Amino acid sequence: MADLAQRMADALDIRTAQVSEDANQACRELSEWVYHILQTGRISAGGLVARMLSEAELGRWERDDVVANVVFLLFAGQATVVDTFGNALFALSAFPKQFELLESQTVSWQTAAEELLRYCAPVHYAGARIAAEDLHFAGQFIEAGQGIVPVLASANRDEAVFPAGDSLDLRSRVPSTLTFGTGLHICLGQHVARLELAALLEALSTVAKGWRLDLEACVRRPSILLFGLKSAPMLTRASPRL
């Protein structure tokens, strides 16, 4: 599933005129897998998928609606967490004094995760918004009907909210970030994502001590929308570069 999610991510690159066939094929394969799971009944009673199925049984949803929503949740929850974790590894390797705070347990895993979610946002652009009427915003005129694309990565480093926004500071106790969106479109899995990142940081700082990324050898994914690593070679403290 991880490979399928990464291949599907290419479909969201806003620079391309059409979706690649590989991304389409990955979506079809994941949809087929979800169909199979639903048919075998391997779902948790009372869970989110069970509630979706109940909507289909009541005639308010189609079966395809259930599959599409499950596929989206699997994709969104897997690809973004993987990207955030890779970005966090890169940032901690680039700011070794900050990583020392984790290894010494000077800051909690949860506090560190919140700052890293701000600094390492995996999704840089939100969906386009269409202005309902003419308006002036921050000295700019936006005409009714004009499309606007919010840049989440920029908002997370807004100096009016984060005075040292371009620096990683695990002790900053940042206010709520825009990494998960806001309002009606806020990420459903935001709390799970926070816990996942905190748990991964704890494991790396306690069980798997001594790692560092080979920053020079890291390769970023060629995507303007999803910010993450395509490969992340790791070194130990005994390696020559360290």
C-alpha positions as CSV (number, residue, x, y, z in Angstrom):
1,M,0.0,0.0,0.0
2,A,2.9,2.4,0.7
3,D,4.2,2.1,-2.8
4,L,0.7,2.7,-4.2
5,A,0.2,5.8,-2.2
6,Q,3.5,7.2,-3.3
7,R,2.7,6.6,-6.9
8,M,-0.7,8.2,-6.5
9,A,0.9,11.3,-5.2
10,D,2.2,12.1,-8.6
11,A,-1.4,12.8,-9.7
12,L,-1.5,15.9,-7.5
13,D,1.4,17.7,-9.1
14,I,-0.2,20.9,-10.2
15,R,2.5,21.5,-12.8
16,T,1.4,18.7,-15.0
17,A,-1.4,19.0,-17.7
18,Q,-2.7,15.5,-17.1
19,V,-2.5,12.6,-14.6
20,S,0.2,10.0,-15.4
21,E,-1.0,6.5,-16.3
22,D,1.1,5.1,-13.5
23,A,-0.7,7.2,-10.9
24,N,-4.1,6.1,-12.4
25,Q,-3.0,2.5,-12.3
26,A,-1.9,2.8,-8.6
27,C,-5.4,4.3,-7.8
28,R,-7.1,1.4,-9.6
29,E,-5.0,-1.2,-7.7
30,L,-5.7,0.4,-4.3
31,S,-9.4,0.6,-5.2
32,E,-9.4,-3.1,-6.0
33,W,-7.7,-3.9,-2.7
34,V,-10.3,-1.9,-0.8
35,Y,-13.2,-3.6,-2.7
36,H,-11.7,-7.0,-1.7
37,I,-11.4,-6.0,2.0
38,L,-15.0,-4.8,2.1
39,Q,-16.3,-8.0,0.5
40,T,-14.5,-10.2,3.0
41,G,-15.9,-8.2,5.9
42,R,-12.5,-7.5,7.4
43,I,-13.5,-4.2,9.0
44,S,-13.9,-3.0,12.6
45,A,-17.5,-2.9,13.9
46,G,-18.4,0.7,14.8
47,G,-15.4,2.2,13.0
48,L,-15.3,4.8,10.3
49,V,-15.5,2.4,7.4
50,A,-18.4,0.6,9.1
51,R,-20.3,3.9,9.4
52,M,-19.7,4.6,5.7
53,L,-21.1,1.1,4.8
54,S,-24.1,1.8,6.9
55,E,-24.8,4.9,4.8
56,A,-24.6,2.8,1.7
57,E,-27.0,0.2,3.2
58,L,-29.4,3.0,3.9
59,G,-29.3,4.2,0.3
60,R,-27.7,7.5,1.1
61,W,-24.3,6.5,-0.4
62,E,-23.3,4.3,-3.3
63,R,-20.8,1.5,-2.7
64,D,-18.4,3.3,-4.9
65,D,-18.6,6.3,-2.6
66,V,-17.4,4.1,0.3
67,V,-14.5,2.8,-1.8
68,A,-13.5,6.3,-3.0
69,N,-13.4,7.7,0.5
70,V,-11.5,4.8,2.0
71,V,-8.9,5.0,-0.8
72,F,-8.5,8.8,-0.2
73,L,-8.1,8.3,3.6
74,L,-5.5,5.5,3.0
75,F,-3.6,7.7,0.5
76,A,-3.8,10.9,2.5
77,G,-2.9,9.3,5.8
78,Q,0.0,7.3,4.5
79,A,1.8,9.6,2.0
80,T,1.7,12.7,4.2
81,V,2.9,10.9,7.3
82,V,5.8,9.3,5.4
83,D,6.7,12.7,3.9
84,T,6.5,14.5,7.3
85,F,8.7,11.9,8.9
86,G,11.3,12.1,6.2
87,N,11.3,15.9,6.4
88,A,11.7,15.7,10.2
89,L,14.7,13.4,9.9
90,F,16.2,15.9,7.4
91,A,15.6,18.9,9.7
92,L,16.9,17.2,12.8
93,S,20.1,16.2,10.9
94,A,20.5,19.7,9.6
95,F,20.0,21.2,13.1
96,P,22.0,18.8,15.3
97,K,21.6,20.9,18.5
98,Q,17.8,20.5,18.2
99,F,18.2,16.8,17.8
100,E,20.3,16.8,21.0
101,L,17.2,18.2,22.8
102,L,15.3,15.1,21.8
103,E,18.1,12.6,22.7
104,S,18.5,14.2,26.1
105,Q,14.7,14.3,26.5
106,T,14.8,18.0,27.2
107,V,11.7,18.4,25.2
108,S,8.8,16.0,25.0
109,W,8.1,14.0,21.8
110,Q,4.7,15.7,21.5
111,T,6.1,19.2,21.7
112,A,8.8,18.3,19.2
113,A,6.3,16.8,16.8
114,E,4.2,19.9,16.8
115,E,7.1,22.1,15.9
116,L,8.3,19.7,13.2
117,L,4.8,19.6,11.7
118,R,5.0,23.4,11.4
119,Y,8.5,23.4,10.0
120,C,8.3,20.3,7.8
121,A,4.7,20.6,6.4
122,P,4.3,17.8,3.8
123,V,1.6,19.6,1.8
124,H,2.7,23.1,0.6
125,Y,-0.4,24.2,-1.2
126,A,-4.1,23.9,-0.2
127,G,-6.9,23.5,-2.7
128,A,-7.7,26.5,-4.8
129,R,-10.3,28.9,-3.5
130,I,-12.6,31.1,-5.7
131,A,-13.4,34.6,-4.4
132,A,-17.1,35.1,-4.1
133,E,-16.8,38.9,-4.3
134,D,-14.2,41.6,-4.8
135,L,-12.0,42.0,-1.8
136,H,-8.8,43.6,-0.5
137,F,-6.4,41.4,1.4
138,A,-3.0,42.4,2.8
139,G,-2.7,45.2,0.3
140,Q,-3.7,43.0,-2.6
141,F,-6.9,43.3,-4.7
142,I,-8.7,40.0,-5.4
143,E,-11.4,40.1,-8.0
144,A,-14.6,38.1,-7.7
145,G,-14.3,34.8,-9.5
146,Q,-10.5,34.9,-9.3
147,G,-8.8,31.7,-8.1
148,I,-6.4,31.8,-5.2
149,V,-4.1,29.0,-4.0
150,P,-3.2,29.3,-0.3
151,V,0.5,28.4,0.4
152,L,0.4,26.5,3.7
153,A,4.2,26.3,4.0
154,S,4.5,30.0,3.8
155,A,1.7,30.5,6.4
156,N,3.5,28.2,8.8
157,R,6.4,30.6,8.7
158,D,4.5,33.8,8.9
159,E,6.7,36.2,11.0
160,A,3.5,37.8,12.4
161,V,2.7,34.5,14.1
162,F,6.1,32.8,14.3
163,P,8.9,35.4,14.9
164,A,11.6,32.9,13.9
165,G,9.6,31.0,11.5
166,D,12.5,29.9,9.3
167,S,14.3,28.3,12.2
168,L,13.6,25.0,13.9
169,D,13.1,25.4,17.6
170,L,11.7,22.4,19.4
171,R,11.3,24.4,22.6
172,S,9.2,27.1,21.0
173,R,5.8,25.6,21.9
174,V,4.3,26.9,18.7
175,P,0.6,27.7,18.5
176,S,-1.6,25.6,16.3
177,T,-0.2,25.4,12.8
178,L,-2.0,25.3,9.4
179,T,-0.4,22.0,8.4
180,F,-3.7,20.2,8.8
181,G,-5.8,23.0,7.3
182,T,-8.7,24.6,9.2
183,G,-12.5,24.9,9.3
184,L,-14.6,22.4,7.4
185,H,-11.6,21.1,5.5
186,I,-9.4,20.4,8.5
187,C,-7.6,17.0,8.3
188,L,-9.6,14.2,9.9
189,G,-6.5,12.3,10.9
190,Q,-4.6,15.2,12.5
191,H,-4.5,13.7,16.0
192,V,-3.4,10.3,14.7
193,A,-0.7,12.0,12.6
194,R,0.6,13.8,15.7
195,L,0.8,10.6,17.7
196,E,2.5,8.8,14.9
197,L,5.2,11.4,14.5
198,A,5.7,11.6,18.3
199,A,6.0,7.8,18.5
200,L,8.5,7.7,15.6
201,L,10.6,10.4,17.3
202,E,10.6,8.5,20.6
203,A,11.8,5.3,18.9
204,L,14.6,7.0,17.0
205,S,15.8,8.8,20.2
206,T,15.7,5.8,22.5
207,V,15.7,2.5,20.6
208,A,17.6,3.5,17.4
209,K,20.2,5.9,18.8
210,G,23.2,6.9,16.7
211,W,21.6,7.6,13.4
212,R,22.0,10.6,11.1
213,L,20.9,11.2,7.5
214,D,23.4,11.5,4.8
215,L,22.2,15.0,3.8
216,E,24.3,15.2,0.7
217,A,22.8,12.0,-0.7
218,C,19.1,12.7,0.1
219,V,16.9,13.1,-2.9
220,R,13.6,15.0,-2.8
221,R,10.5,14.0,-4.6
222,P,10.0,16.0,-7.8
223,S,6.7,17.4,-6.7
224,I,5.6,21.0,-6.1
225,L,2.6,20.1,-4.0
226,L,3.8,17.3,-1.8
227,F,7.1,18.1,0.0
228,G,9.0,14.9,0.9
229,L,12.0,12.7,0.3
230,K,12.3,10.1,-2.4
231,S,15.4,8.6,-0.8
232,A,17.0,9.1,2.6
233,P,20.3,7.2,3.1
234,M,21.3,7.0,6.8
235,L,24.6,7.1,8.5
236,T,25.8,5.9,12.0
237,R,28.0,8.0,14.3
238,A,30.9,5.7,13.3
239,S,30.6,6.6,9.6
240,P,33.5,8.7,8.2
241,R,31.4,11.8,7.4
242,L,30.5,12.0,11.1
